[in-house]
Amino acid sequence: MKTLRAVQPGQTVTVKKLHGEGAVRRRIMDMGLTRGTEVFVRKVAPLGDPVEVNVRSYELSLRKADCEMIEVE
């Protein structure tokens, strides 16, 4: 299982599955990260948190904990 946290800057991946439950999963889905969505990882902060991505034509910053809940291929 490869998560969004393991993706290197400059790579484009597709969301395969969302893990997590309740409000956390709903918040991730509300940000536009749903199954089948393409995500381009722009950059990662020096200490690894946050991760900046482009999704659905906008920029989004995600925490490491949120990135671990997003399975990609």
VMD Tcl script that builds the backbone (N, CA, C; Angstrom):
set m [mol new atoms 219]
animate dup $m
set s [atomselect $m all]
$s set {name element resname resid chain x y z} {
  {N N MET 1 A 0.840 -1.172 0.000}
  {CA C MET 1 A 0.000 0.000 0.000}
  {C C MET 1 A 0.892 1.243 0.000}
  {N N LYS 2 A 0.726 2.086 -1.000}
  {CA C LYS 2 A 1.494 3.327 -1.104}
  {C C LYS 2 A 0.581 4.484 -0.721}
  {N N THR 3 A 1.050 5.319 0.195}
  {CA C THR 3 A 0.251 6.465 0.624}
  {C C THR 3 A 0.799 7.748 0.013}
  {N N LEU 4 A 0.030 8.792 0.113}
  {CA C LEU 4 A 0.433 10.093 -0.433}
  {C C LEU 4 A 1.687 10.621 0.251}
  {N N ARG 5 A 1.935 10.213 1.477}
  {CA C ARG 5 A 3.128 10.665 2.194}
  {C C ARG 5 A 4.412 10.148 1.537}
  {N N ALA 6 A 4.366 8.999 0.889}
  {CA C ALA 6 A 5.553 8.394 0.282}
  {C C ALA 6 A 5.862 8.948 -1.110}
  {N N VAL 7 A 4.988 9.746 -1.668}
  {CA C VAL 7 A 5.168 10.271 -3.026}
  {C C VAL 7 A 6.183 11.408 -3.010}
  {N N GLN 8 A 7.093 11.395 -3.963}
  {CA C GLN 8 A 8.131 12.416 -4.070}
  {C C GLN 8 A 7.601 13.648 -4.812}
  {N N PRO 9 A 8.143 14.828 -4.517}
  {CA C PRO 9 A 7.736 16.038 -5.243}
  {C C PRO 9 A 7.961 15.887 -6.740}
  {N N GLY 10 A 7.006 16.390 -7.517}
  {CA C GLY 10 A 7.094 16.309 -8.966}
  {C C GLY 10 A 6.351 15.127 -9.559}
  {N N GLN 11 A 5.835 14.248 -8.738}
  {CA C GLN 11 A 5.105 13.077 -9.231}
  {C C GLN 11 A 3.599 13.322 -9.208}
  {N N THR 12 A 2.918 12.692 -10.151}
  {CA C THR 12 A 1.459 12.726 -10.197}
  {C C THR 12 A 0.946 11.334 -9.898}
  {N N VAL 13 A -0.020 11.234 -8.995}
  {CA C VAL 13 A -0.599 9.956 -8.603}
  {C C VAL 13 A -2.117 10.067 -8.636}
  {N N THR 14 A -2.785 8.920 -8.550}
  {CA C THR 14 A -4.239 8.865 -8.528}
  {C C THR 14 A -4.690 8.296 -7.193}
  {N N VAL 15 A -5.698 8.915 -6.602}
  {CA C VAL 15 A -6.230 8.440 -5.328}
  {C C VAL 15 A -6.943 7.119 -5.559}
  {N N LYS 16 A -6.550 6.117 -4.786}
  {CA C LYS 16 A -7.130 4.788 -4.917}
  {C C LYS 16 A -8.168 4.523 -3.833}
  {N N LYS 17 A -7.863 4.929 -2.591}
  {CA C LYS 17 A -8.758 4.652 -1.474}
  {C C LYS 17 A -8.469 5.613 -0.327}
  {N N LEU 18 A -9.513 5.954 0.430}
  {CA C LEU 18 A -9.364 6.794 1.613}
  {C C LEU 18 A -9.559 5.939 2.853}
  {N N HIS 19 A -8.633 6.052 3.774}
  {CA C HIS 19 A -8.757 5.367 5.057}
  {C C HIS 19 A -9.200 6.396 6.085}
  {N N GLY 20 A -9.508 5.965 7.270}
  {CA C GLY 20 A -9.983 6.886 8.297}
  {C C GLY 20 A -11.487 6.783 8.424}
  {N N GLU 21 A -12.001 7.404 9.452}
  {CA C GLU 21 A -13.428 7.292 9.723}
  {C C GLU 21 A -14.019 8.638 10.099}
  {N N GLY 22 A -15.317 8.730 9.942}
  {CA C GLY 22 A -16.087 9.869 10.421}
  {C C GLY 22 A -15.676 11.212 9.864}
  {N N ALA 23 A -15.493 12.163 10.776}
  {CA C ALA 23 A -15.239 13.550 10.399}
  {C C ALA 23 A -13.922 13.729 9.646}
  {N N VAL 24 A -12.914 12.935 9.989}
  {CA C VAL 24 A -11.615 13.063 9.321}
  {C C VAL 24 A -11.744 12.669 7.848}
  {N N ARG 25 A -12.376 11.555 7.591}
  {CA C ARG 25 A -12.579 11.107 6.203}
  {C C ARG 25 A -13.438 12.103 5.429}
  {N N ARG 26 A -14.472 12.615 6.059}
  {CA C ARG 26 A -15.363 13.575 5.409}
  {C C ARG 26 A -14.614 14.859 5.046}
  {N N ARG 27 A -13.733 15.314 5.945}
  {CA C ARG 27 A -12.958 16.540 5.693}
  {C C ARG 27 A -12.039 16.354 4.496}
  {N N ILE 28 A -11.388 15.180 4.398}
  {CA C ILE 28 A -10.511 14.904 3.267}
  {C C ILE 28 A -11.315 14.886 1.971}
  {N N MET 29 A -12.485 14.276 1.999}
  {CA C MET 29 A -13.333 14.234 0.801}
  {C C MET 29 A -13.833 15.623 0.425}
  {N N ASP 30 A -14.149 16.451 1.412}
  {CA C ASP 30 A -14.611 17.818 1.146}
  {C C ASP 30 A -13.537 18.677 0.502}
  {N N MET 31 A -12.264 18.336 0.716}
  {CA C MET 31 A -11.169 19.074 0.091}
  {C C MET 31 A -10.961 18.657 -1.365}
  {N N GLY 32 A -11.722 17.683 -1.841}
  {CA C GLY 32 A -11.648 17.268 -3.236}
  {C C GLY 32 A -10.850 16.005 -3.473}
  {N N LEU 33 A -10.372 15.380 -2.423}
  {CA C LEU 33 A -9.581 14.161 -2.565}
  {C C LEU 33 A -10.498 12.946 -2.492}
  {N N THR 34 A -11.059 12.585 -3.644}
  {CA C THR 34 A -11.936 11.429 -3.732}
  {C C THR 34 A -11.313 10.387 -4.650}
  {N N ARG 35 A -11.851 9.186 -4.636}
  {CA C ARG 35 A -11.301 8.100 -5.446}
  {C C ARG 35 A -11.270 8.486 -6.921}
  {N N GLY 36 A -10.132 8.238 -7.570}
  {CA C GLY 36 A -9.969 8.534 -8.993}
  {C C GLY 36 A -9.408 9.913 -9.297}
  {N N THR 37 A -9.243 10.755 -8.297}
  {CA C THR 37 A -8.730 12.116 -8.492}
  {C C THR 37 A -7.218 12.088 -8.666}
  {N N GLU 38 A -6.726 12.840 -9.652}
  {CA C GLU 38 A -5.286 12.953 -9.847}
  {C C GLU 38 A -4.724 14.026 -8.928}
  {N N VAL 39 A -3.572 13.720 -8.310}
  {CA C VAL 39 A -2.931 14.621 -7.365}
  {C C VAL 39 A -1.478 14.803 -7.786}
  {N N PHE 40 A -1.045 16.060 -7.922}
  {CA C PHE 40 A 0.343 16.377 -8.251}
  {C C PHE 40 A 1.003 16.917 -6.990}
  {N N VAL 41 A 2.070 16.278 -6.545}
  {CA C VAL 41 A 2.786 16.716 -5.347}
  {C C VAL 41 A 3.771 17.804 -5.764}
  {N N ARG 42 A 3.519 19.038 -5.309}
  {CA C ARG 42 A 4.381 20.167 -5.668}
  {C C ARG 42 A 5.649 20.198 -4.837}
  {N N LYS 43 A 5.485 20.186 -3.520}
  {CA C LYS 43 A 6.666 20.233 -2.668}
  {C C LYS 43 A 6.336 19.718 -1.268}
  {N N VAL 44 A 7.402 19.366 -0.562}
  {CA C VAL 44 A 7.289 18.885 0.812}
  {C C VAL 44 A 8.169 19.782 1.674}
  {N N ALA 45 A 7.657 20.204 2.809}
  {CA C ALA 45 A 8.428 21.059 3.716}
  {C C ALA 45 A 9.674 20.311 4.204}
  {N N PRO 46 A 10.713 21.020 4.618}
  {CA C PRO 46 A 11.971 20.380 5.031}
  {C C PRO 46 A 11.813 19.298 6.103}
  {N N LEU 47 A 10.900 19.475 7.029}
  {CA C LEU 47 A 10.701 18.459 8.060}
  {C C LEU 47 A 9.578 17.487 7.695}
  {N N GLY 48 A 9.063 17.598 6.470}
  {CA C GLY 48 A 8.062 16.658 5.982}
  {C C GLY 48 A 6.621 17.044 6.252}
  {N N ASP 49 A 6.402 18.168 6.904}
  {CA C ASP 49 A 5.041 18.559 7.243}
  {C C ASP 49 A 4.896 20.057 7.071}
  {N N PRO 50 A 4.066 20.595 6.240}
  {CA C PRO 50 A 3.034 19.968 5.423}
  {C C PRO 50 A 3.525 19.586 4.023}
  {N N VAL 51 A 2.636 18.943 3.288}
  {CA C VAL 51 A 2.884 18.551 1.902}
  {C C VAL 51 A 1.968 19.410 1.036}
  {N N GLU 52 A 2.526 20.062 0.030}
  {CA C GLU 52 A 1.726 20.906 -0.848}
  {C C GLU 52 A 1.411 20.142 -2.126}
  {N N VAL 53 A 0.122 20.063 -2.471}
  {CA C VAL 53 A -0.313 19.322 -3.653}
  {C C VAL 53 A -1.230 20.183 -4.505}
  {N N ASN 54 A -1.339 19.836 -5.775}
  {CA C ASN 54 A -2.337 20.414 -6.670}
  {C C ASN 54 A -3.394 19.351 -6.906}
  {N N VAL 55 A -4.634 19.713 -6.642}
  {CA C VAL 55 A -5.747 18.796 -6.838}
  {C C VAL 55 A -6.928 19.590 -7.370}
  {N N ARG 56 A -7.508 19.117 -8.457}
  {CA C ARG 56 A -8.668 19.779 -9.088}
  {C C ARG 56 A -8.422 21.272 -9.341}
  {N N SER 57 A -7.257 21.602 -9.861}
  {CA C SER 57 A -6.874 22.960 -10.253}
  {C C SER 57 A -6.722 23.942 -9.091}
  {N N TYR 58 A -6.456 23.461 -7.889}
  {CA C TYR 58 A -6.133 24.371 -6.796}
  {C C TYR 58 A -5.047 23.767 -5.926}
  {N N GLU 59 A -4.383 24.627 -5.155}
  {CA C GLU 59 A -3.292 24.184 -4.298}
  {C C GLU 59 A -3.826 23.884 -2.905}
  {N N LEU 60 A -3.292 22.822 -2.320}
  {CA C LEU 60 A -3.767 22.354 -1.027}
  {C C LEU 60 A -2.576 21.901 -0.200}
  {N N SER 61 A -2.553 22.269 1.065}
  {CA C SER 61 A -1.506 21.804 1.978}
  {C C SER 61 A -2.119 20.800 2.937}
  {N N LEU 62 A -1.437 19.660 3.076}
  {CA C LEU 62 A -1.934 18.574 3.915}
  {C C LEU 62 A -0.923 18.201 4.985}
  {N N ARG 63 A -1.420 17.813 6.146}
  {CA C ARG 63 A -0.556 17.316 7.205}
  {C C ARG 63 A -0.099 15.900 6.874}
  {N N LYS 64 A 1.019 15.480 7.481}
  {CA C LYS 64 A 1.521 14.119 7.278}
  {C C LYS 64 A 0.473 13.093 7.695}
  {N N ALA 65 A -0.206 13.338 8.791}
  {CA C ALA 65 A -1.215 12.396 9.281}
  {C C ALA 65 A -2.346 12.214 8.267}
  {N N ASP 66 A -2.736 13.298 7.593}
  {CA C ASP 66 A -3.778 13.196 6.573}
  {C C ASP 66 A -3.261 12.460 5.341}
  {N N CYS 67 A -2.007 12.699 4.970}
  {CA C CYS 67 A -1.410 12.039 3.806}
  {C C CYS 67 A -1.331 10.529 3.998}
  {N N GLU 68 A -1.147 10.086 5.215}
  {CA C GLU 68 A -1.058 8.653 5.488}
  {C C GLU 68 A -2.400 7.958 5.315}
  {N N MET 69 A -3.490 8.701 5.330}
  {CA C MET 69 A -4.820 8.115 5.172}
  {C C MET 69 A -5.249 8.020 3.708}
  {N N ILE 70 A -4.430 8.547 2.807}
  {CA C ILE 70 A -4.785 8.576 1.387}
  {C C ILE 70 A -3.924 7.568 0.638}
  {N N GLU 71 A -4.545 6.487 0.199}
  {CA C GLU 71 A -3.832 5.449 -0.561}
  {C C GLU 71 A -3.843 5.838 -2.042}
  {N N VAL 72 A -2.686 5.755 -2.687}
  {CA C VAL 72 A -2.552 6.176 -4.085}
  {C C VAL 72 A -1.912 5.085 -4.924}
  {N N GLU 73 A -2.011 5.247 -6.223}
  {CA C GLU 73 A -1.353 4.315 -7.148}
  {C C GLU 73 A -0.651 5.082 -8.239}
}
mol reanalyze $m
mol bondsrecalc $m
mol representation Tube
mol addrep $m
